[in-house]
């Protein structure tokens, strides 16, 4: 389905979404796939909240560099 058609009909398409999902295209090339969340997967959402702790600084690669060199 073309992306512009998806934008126009998004809410109704989501209400009728089948188990195989929906492939969205732009200029004839697939760019996204919308798939329904099954009941087995729904329980996983948020299940690790508060259980994982990041190690180190997430905003750096740990490497030093000089822009002048």
Buried (B, 14 or more C-beta within 10 A) or exposed (E): EEEEEBEEEEEEBEEEEEEEEBEBBEEEEEEEEBEEEEEEEEEEEEEEEEEEEEEEEEEEEEEEEEEEE
